[in-house]
Amino acid sequence: MEKKRRYYEYGEFLREQFSFKVQKISINAGFTCPNRDGAKGWGGCTYCNNQTFSPEYCHTEKSVTEQMEEGVRFFSRKYPDMRYLAYFQAYTNTYDRLDALIRKYEEALAYPGVEGLIVGTRPDCMPEDLLDYFAELSRRKFVMIEYGLESTQDQTLVRINRGHTHEESESAIRRTAAKGIYTGAHLILGLPGESREDILRHADVLSRLPITTLKLHQLQLIRNTRMAKEFEEDPSDFHLYTADEYIELVIDFIERLNPSIVVERFVSQSPKELLIAPDWGLKNFEFTAKVTKRIEERDTRQGRLFQV
């Protein structure tokens, strides 16, 4: 008898797309962000220290090809037949002139074994001509555009200095999905000022949007960020979840989430030397195993409380 699926895992989604193993190779292509260069604001989002998500091989002095080469070398030792997705991850990867952007994407696609692109960006940085390029590309390669939403509440977006509204997030997601492009979203659970019910309401809002994948992660206080300074000055508006509390929160969250949305991850793991709190001492796969076990214990599933 086939085991009942408790939630729509990212690995399952990839198996539906490819008949072979694929691995993301993270690329730092040297982009900046309109929230750092003055176009929208200065200093970036209050929680952001970009060092937290750039692998060691991702340095801007290296070309896209060099970063692909080093990433492939790392993964191919264990899986010689692996194929790859070029993941433009650091900062805002659609924030440049169209010709400069396409040149970098095509450089990554030209590397042997690359089957497609994943491009991380902001919802206010997706011009129509670039969407047209991605739409044409998606007819011959795998393409996913991953939008950092972080919250669906405008007051939170203002507080964390995101520089865009939720209306802009919804617009970008709908425009992208309408062109037949896989569309990902990213959300931080536990931002200051948001109650538990506020967090769970994000699931209801996102469930109404044409999202392919969703990345969740816990709020982490990172050294040398404005949010860390805010917490130090007044921690009363923050709730830093314990691992067990957060496990219950994400299960409650996915119970309300549209079951057609792929849950790519539940947590993020920042470098220990940068992390202030919470420090759970768990790797991502260990945390996921705990979530999976607890879902079984609760005998629940993604979408149990979802209403069309």
N, C-alpha and C positions, 0 to 999 in steps of 0.2 A: 504494500500500500504506500502511495506517495506521501511524503511528509508535507504537512500543511505549511505553506510559506507564511512566516510571521511578519516580514517586511520585505520591500523590494530592494534587494541589495545591488550595489554597484557592480560587483563581479558578475551577477546574473545579467545585468544590462549589457556589459561588454561581451559576454558570451553570445548574446542575441545579435550583436553587431558584427562580430568577428569569429572566424573558424579557427583562430590561432591566438596565442597569448600576446597581449599588448601591454606596454609599460609607458607611463608618462615620463618624459625627460623635461625637467624644469629649465626654463631659459630666462635669464635676465637680459633683456635686449636694450637696456639703457634708457628706458622711457622715464618720464617724470609723471606728475599728476597735477591737474588744474587746481587742486586744493593745496598745492605746495608752491607753485610758481607764481601765484598771484592772480591767475585767471578767475578762480573762484574764492581763493583764500590763501592763507599762509600757514605753514607748520604742519599741515596734514590733519588727519583724524586724531582725536585725543588719545586713542588707544594704540596708535600705530608706531611700531618700530620695525621697519622692513627687514631687518636682519632675522626676524623670527621665521620667515618662510623662504629663505634663499639657501639652497644646498651649497656645499663648499665649492662645487664646480661652477656655480653661477656667479661669475664676476664680470662686471661691465667692460673691463678691458679686454675680455675675450670675445671673439666673434660668435655669432650664432652657430656657425659650423663647428668651431672649437668646443663650444659648450655641448653641442649634440654629440660630438666625438667622445668627449670625456664621459658623458652620461651613458652612452651606448657601451663604452668599454667597461664601465662599472657593472652594468646589468648583464651583459652578454657572457660574462665568465660563468654565471650560473645557468643561464638559459640561452644557448647559442642561436636558437631559432626564433628568438623573441622579435616581435615587431614593435614599433614605437609611435607614440603620439607626442608631438612637440607642444609643450605646455608653456605658453607665454604667461608667466605668473607674476613677476614683481611689478609693483606700481600699476599704471593704467596703460594697457597694451594696445589701445586704439587711439592714443593721444599723440598724433603727429600728422604730418602731411600724408595724403593718401599714397603717393608714390613711395615714400620712405617706409610706410607700414607694409605695403605689399612686397617690397623688396626683401624685407626681413622674414615675412611669412614664407615667401617662395624659397628663400635660402634654406629655411628649415625643412620645407617639403622636398627639396632636392636631395636631402641626405638619404643614403640607402636605408631602406627598411622603414621609412616614416610613412605611416598610413593616414595621417591627418593632423589637425590642429585643435588645441583647446586654448582659448584666448580669454584671460581674465581682464575685466575692465569695470568701469563705472557706468551706471545707467544713463548718465548725462553726457557720455562720450561715444555715441554711436551714430555717426552721420549716415544718411541714406545711401550715399554712393559706396561707402564701405560695406554696408549691409548687402548691397547688390553684389559686390565682389564675393562675400562669404556665401551668398545664396548660389552663385554660379559654381564656386569651389565645392560646395556641399553635394553637387550632383556627381562628383567624381572622387571625392575624398571625405573622410569623416571630419565634421566641423562641429564644435560646440563653443558657444559664447557663454561665458560664466560671469554673471553680474553680482558685484558686491552690493547687497541691499542693506544688510546688517540689522535693520529694524523696519517695521512697516508703520511706525508711528513718527509723524513729523516732528513732534516735540523732542523725541529722542535723537532724531537725525540732526536737529539744530544743536542739541546739547553736546553731541560728540563731534560737531564740526564737520559733518559729511559734505555739506555744500550742495546737496540735491534733495528733492522731495520724494515722498512715496509715489506721488502721481507720475513723476519721471521714471521711477522704477517700473511701474505697471506698463507705462507706454513702451519702454525699451523692450520689456519681455514680450509684449503682444506683437510689436513690430517684427521682432526677430523670429518668433515662432511662426508668424504669418508667412514668412518667406521660406518655411520648411527647414529651418536651422535648429538643431538641438540647442536648448536653452537651459542653462544652469543658474542657480541662485545660491547665495551665501548669506547666512544669518548668524548673528552672535546672540546667544541666550544668556541673559543676566546683566544686560547693560544697566547703568545706574538710572534709578527712577522708574524702572519697569517692574510691575508686580508679577506674581506668578500667573495671574489671569491674563495680564497684558501679553506675556510670553506665549501662553497657549492660544491666545487670539491670533497671533501671527500665523499659526497653522491654518486657521479658518480663512484668513486673507489669501495666503499663498495657494491654498487648495482651489481657489477660483481662477487661478492664472495658468496659462499653458506652459508650465515648467516641466522640463524633462528630469533634471536632477537637482537635489538640494544638499548642500553642505551645512551642517550645524557645527558650531563649536561654542564651548563655554567661554564666558568672559575670563580673560587672564590679564592680570596687572603686570605690565612689562616695564623694566627699568628704562629710564630716560624718556618717558612719555608724560604728556600733560595729565592723563588720567591717573597715573601713579601719584603725581603730585596732588591731584584733587583728593584722592583717597587718603593720602597722608594728612592733609589738612582737615578733612571732614569725611570719615568713613560711614556716616549714618545713612547715606543714600545708596549704599552698596550692599548686596548680599552675595558673598562669595560662597558658592555651593560646595558642600562636601561631595565626594564621589558618589556616595549612596543617594544623597538628595538629588543630584544631577541625573542619576540613572532613572529615578522615578519621574523626574521632570521630562526627560526626552521620551520616555515611554508614553506618558500622558500626551505629549506633543504629537507623536506619530499616530496615536489612536485617533486624533482629529484630522490627520493629514490624508489628503486624497491618495488612495492606494496606487494610483497610476504614476505617482512621482517617485523616482529612484532616490533612496536615501544613501548618499555617497559616503557620508561619515557623520559621526556623532560628536567628536572632539577634535581638538587640535593640540599638538604637542610642541611647545616652544623650547628653545635651548635653555637648559637649566641655569646657565650663567646670566640669562636675561630675565628669567621668571621670578617675580616677587611672590605671587599667590594666584590661585590655589595650586599647591604642589601635591598632587595625588600619588606621585611615584608610580604611575601606570603608563605603559606604552599604549599607543592607539589600539593595537590588536588585542591587548589585554582588557582594555576598557570595553571594546566591542563584544568580547566574549562574555563579560559580566552583564552587559545589556541583553544579549541574546538569552543568557540563562534566566535573567529576571523576567523577560517577556514570556518565556515558557512557564515559569512559576506562576505568573499572573494569568496565564492562559488567555493572552490577548493578542492583538495583531494591528498592523498599520491599517488605518481607515475604519476601525471598529465604530467610532463615533462620528465618522465623516457623513455629512449630509449634503446632497447635491443641491 
